[in-house]
Amino acid sequence: MSTPVIPSAPRERTVSRALAVVLALLTVFGPISMDLYLPALPALTGELHASTSAAQLTVTACLLGLAFGQVIAGPLSDRFGRRRPLLVGAVAYIATSVLCAISPSVETLVAARFVQGLAGAVGIVIAQAAGRDLYSGGKLVRYYGRLTVIGGLAAIIGPVAGGQLAAFTDWRGIFIFLALLGAAILIACLAVFRETLPPQERTGGGLSQSGRDFRRLLADRLFLGAVLITGLVNAALFAYLSGATYVLQGIYGLSPQGYSFAFGLNSLGFMLFGFAAGRLSERWSEQGTLVLGLGMTLLGATGLLVTAALHLPLAAMVLSLLTMVSGVAATTPPSTSLALAHYPEIAGTASSLLGMARFAFGGLAAPLVGLGGAGTAVPLGLVTVASAALAAVVYVVAIRHHTRVSEHTVALSKPLDSVAANS
């Protein structure tokens, strides 16, 4: 059991509106990289003479790159500052997007997608770490709420924009568009983003220091609990993203337009509850908001499993998915804030573990949805229920227990404090 950590003194810095916008834009690297080219995936499969499973590897490779890239970028940003790694990552994202566009084979594309994910991960981890540099307390959790909203908006826009682009260009043109988007973000960063981590607050020591920082973080029960909760609820979310098309279109017979409406409704719920959770955590309680989000996630996942097992109508399925997805969004701001609040000096390293958990757990859960074939939603229900239930268990064992230990420690110290005050 780790010793309760005393919160660091809040530190606030003036943040211009332009910088706040650029930080928010950095979060789109992940969802846009994943979603924009999905409508062109069948055409890509045909042109490169690839199997469906090989084409799907281009999605998996990007997911893995987004996961492990954050573990690399986070410690580097703690050592060299936020700006330099961000600019290098943006340039690499542009180059790898062009490489994706000119890939002559699916094998080359898979490799390029992995490196594209590595580069895109830099923007995601810098957005979280720079937020910890600039904000504290209620403003910090509200900031993470805004990032959740932007991520949900990007998830809505990505498939829609990809479908529109597919009407005018092929899959190679979509990757060129991603390169242009990366260039626009690079220009915005050059113009607006100033270093948020002063030299005197950076870490040193190279790989050995990074190893010590990772061990320190993983030894903290509160931090580890927040990371595991983040990974597990995102496993449920990625299972939904992987299986929703087969469930809503294949089983319930929705048209592509109907599916887009259902997907948009869930993404709207994700945005609204992510925003509300940031506000609620600030005004009420971080842990209370986290419990509410976990309860919604488990309720929605249970409804999904029951609906699949009993073949209930479409309305029950859509309502269950909406509840679950909104619950995942509600857990994001408080779990992120709980994880990073005590580690301003290694916020990049801490953020990298959070980001890796999101994408790695999601990448592991997504393939499990298809184990029962395309004709049943029961595997999707089982994966989401298991993920949500495990997240609830982690909360009880790690976060709730940690709070009680901290309160007990404070209570024991009060008489000593009183003696000291009277002497």
N, C-alpha and C positions, 0 to 999 in steps of 0.2 A: 504493500500500500504506500502511495507516495505521500509526502508531507504536503498539507494544504498550502497553496501558493498565495502569497499576499499580493493583491492587485497592485500593479504599478501606478504611479501617479499619472492622472490624465494629461495628455498633451494635445493641444489643439493648434492648428495652423490655419491661416486664411486660405480658403479654397475658392478660386474663381469659378464662375459658371462654365467657362470654356474648358477648364481642366476637369471639372466634374463630368461634363459631356464626354470628353475623350476617355476618361477612366471607364465610363459606362460602355462606350463603344468597344473597348478591349474585350468585353465579355462575349461579343458576337462571334469571335473567331471559332469557338467550339461548335455552337449550333449551326452556324452558316456553313462551316466546312462539312458538317455531317449531312445537312438536309438539302442544300441547294441542288446537288446533282442527282438526288434520288429519282426524280421523275425521268431522267435520261438513262437510268441504269439498264433497262432492257435493251436500248439501242447500243449502249456501250458493250454489252454482252455479245450482241450480234456482230458488231464491227470488229471486235478483237478475237472473235471465234473462241470465246471462253465459255466455260460451264457456268451455271447459275451460282454454284457454290464458290467458284473462283472469283466471280464478280462480287459476291458478298464479302469476300476477303478484303476488298478495297475499303469497305465500311469498318470491318474489324481492325484493319491496320491503322486507320485514322484514330479509332478509339484508343488503341494501345499507345499510339504516339502522344495523344492528348493526355493520357494517364502518366506515362513515364517522363514525358517532357517537363512536367511540372516539378518532379522530384529533382531534375537537373537544374531547372531555371530558378527555383526557389532559393537554394543555398547560394547560387551565383549572385542573385540580386541582393542577398544580405551582405555579401562580401564586396561587390563592386558597385552597389547602388542599383536603383531601379531603371534609370534611363538607358544606360549602355546595353544591358541585356535586352531591354525592350526593343531598341532600335535594331540590334542584330537579329532578334527574332522576327521582326517585321520584314527585314530584307530577305531573310531565309524563307519566310512564308511566300513572298512574291516569287522568288526563284523556283521553289518547289511546286507552286501552282502552275507555272509555265512548263515545268518538267512533266507534270501530270497531263497537261494539254497536248504535249508532243509524244507521249509514251507510245511506242510501237507495239507493245504487248501487254497483256494483263499482268504478267510478272513484274515488268517495269513499273506499271501503274501502282501495284500493291506496295512496292518499295518506296515510290515517290509519295504515296499517301501516308505512309508511316512517318516519313521525314516531315511532311506537311503538318501532321499532327504534332510532332515534336516542336515545330516552329510556332504553331498556333497556341500551344500550351503556355508559351512565354507571356502572351498578352493576358491570359486568364489569371495566372498566378500573380502577375504584377498588379492587376486591378484589385485583387484582394489585399495584397501586401501594402500597396500604396494607400489604400483606404485605412489600414491600421496605422500607417505613418501619420495620417492627417486627422483622423477622428478618434474619439474615445467615448465610452459611456453610451448614452442613448443615441447620439449622432452616429456612432459606429454601427449599431444594429439597424438603424434606419437606412444607412448607406447600403448595407448588405440586402436590405429589402428592395432597394432600387435596382441593385444588380440582378436580383431574382426576377423583377418585372422585365428588365431588358432581355434577360435570357428567355423568358416566356414569349416576349414579343418576337424575338429572332426565330424561335421555334415555329411561330405562326407564319411569319413572313417567308421563311426559308423554302418550304415546299411550294408555296404559292408562287413566289418569285421564280423558283426553279422551273415550275410548269410553264410560266409565261416566257422565260428565256428559251425553253425547249421548242417553243413555237417559232422562234426566229433563228436559232442556232443549234448546233449539235452539242454533244457532251464536252467536246474539246473547247468550244466557245464558252461553256459554263465555267471551265477552269480558268480561262483567260479572264472572265469576269471576276473570279475570285482573286486573281493576281491584281487586277485594277482596284478592287476593294481594299486589298492589302496595301497598295500604293497610296490610296487616299488616307488610310489610317496612319501610315508612315509619315505622310506630309503633316497631318494633324498633330502627331506626336512631336515632330521636329519644331513645329510652330508654337505649340502650347505646353507640352509636357516638360516641366522643369524637375530636377532631382528632388525627390521627397524624402530621401534618407541621407542626412548629412554624413560626411566622412567620419566624424567622431563617434557616430552611432553604428558603424558597420562592424562586422565580425572579421576576424582574421584566422590564420591557421590552416587554410587549405582543406584538403579532404579529411584530415584527422579531426579538425574542428567541426566539420559538417557531420562526421560520424558521431561525435560527442553530442552535438545538438539534436540529432535524430534520436539517440538513446535517451537524452533528457526528456524529449517530448513524449516518447513512447512509454516512459516510466511514470508519466503523470496520468493518473486514472481518469481525471476529468477530461483532459485533452483526448486521450485514447477513446473514451466513451463517445465524445462528440464526433470523432472521425469515423468510428464504426457505425454510429447512427446515420451519419451522412452517407456512407457507402451503402448501407442496407436499404434505406428509403429510396436511394437512387437506383438500386437494383430493381426495385418494384417499378420505378419510372421507366427504366430502359426496357424492362420486360413488356410494359405497356406499349412503348414506342415500336418494339419489335413485332408484337403480336396484334396490334390494333387493326391493321389492314386486313389480316386474315379473318379476324373475328367479326368486324363490322361489315366488311364487304363479302367475305366468303360464307360466313354462317348466317348473318342477318340480311344479306342481299342488298346492302346499301349501294347506291350508285357512287361514282367518284365524287360527284357534287355533294351527295349526302354524307359521305365520309369526311370530306373537307369541312362540312358544317360541324359534324361531331368533334373532329379534331380541333377546330377553331374554338368550340365551346369549352373543351377541356383546357386548351391553352389560355383562354380568357380566365377561367377559374384559377389556373396556375398564377397568372399575373396578379389578379385581384387579391388572392390570399397571400401571395408573397409580399405584396405591398402592405396589406393589413397586418401581417405578422411582424413586419418591421416596426410599425407604429405601436402595435399592442405590446411587443416586447419592451419598448421604451417606456410606455405609460403604465404597464401592469407588471409583468414579470417575464424574464427570459425563459425560465424553466416552466412556468405555467403555459406560455405560448408553445413551447416545445411539446409538452404533454398533450395539449389540444391538437397539434399537428399530427403527433403519433396516433392519437385516438382516431382522427379522421382517416388517416392512412389505413389503419387496421380495419376500421369499419367498412371503408370502400373496398378493400381487398376481400374481406369476408363476403360482402354482397356480391362481388364479382364471382367468387367461387360458388356460392349458392346459386346464382343466376345461371352459371355454366352447367352445374350439375343437374338442376331441375328444368333447364331449357325455358327459363322465364322470358317474357317479352323484351323487345329492344329497349324500352324505356328503363327497365330495371338495369340493363347492362350499361346504358349511357350514364344513368345516375350514379351507379357504383364507380365507374371510371372517373367521373367528375369529382366525386368525393375523395377518391384515393389520390388523384393527381393534385387536387387542391391541398390535401393534407401534406403531401411531399413538399409543396411550396411553402406551407406554413412552418415546416421544421427548419427550412434553410437559413433564414436570418438568425434565429436564436442559437442554432447549433454552430454556425460559423463564428458568431460573436463569442460564445462560450469557449470555443477552441482557441481563438486568437487573442482574447482579452489580456491574458497574462504574459504574452510573449511579444511585446513590441520590438525587442532587439533582434528577434529572429522570425519576424512575421512572414518573410518569404519562405523560409524552410517549413514553418508551420502550415502556411497556405498550400504548399506543394503536397503535403500529405493529405490534406483535405481534398484537393483536386484529384490526386491519384485514386483515392478511395471512390470518388464519384464515378469516374470512368472505368476503373478496373472492376469494381463490383458490378457495374452496369454491363460491361462487356462479358463477364462471366454468366450473368443471368439471362441475357438476351437469347442465346442459342437454346436454352432449356425450354423456352416457350413452344418450340416446334417439335418436341419429342413425341407428342401424341398425334402428330399429323395436323393437317389443315382443317379437319372437320370438327374439332372440339376445342373449347376454350378452357377446359379443366386444367391443363398444365399451366396456363397463364394464371388462373386463380390460385393454384398451389404455390407457384413461385412468389406471387405477390403477398399471399398470406404468410408464408414462411419468412419472407424478408421483413414484413411489418412486425410480425410477432417477435423475431429476433431483435429488432431495433427497440421494441418495448422492453425486452429483457435486459438489454444493454443499459437502457436508461435507469432501470431499477437498480442494477448491480453497480454501475459505475457512477452515474451523475447524481442520482438521488442519494446513494450511499455516501458519496464524496461530500455532499452538502451537509448531511447529518454529522459526519465526522468533523467537518470544519466548524459547525455550530457548537458541537460538544467541546472542541478544543478552545474555542473562544470563551465558552461558559466556564471552563476550568481555569482559564487565565484571569478571569475577572477578579477573584479575591486577591490574587497576587498584585494586580494592577491597583486595587484599592489600598492595599498595605503600602505599596510604593508611594501612592498619592498622599497618604496620611503621614508618612515618615518625614 
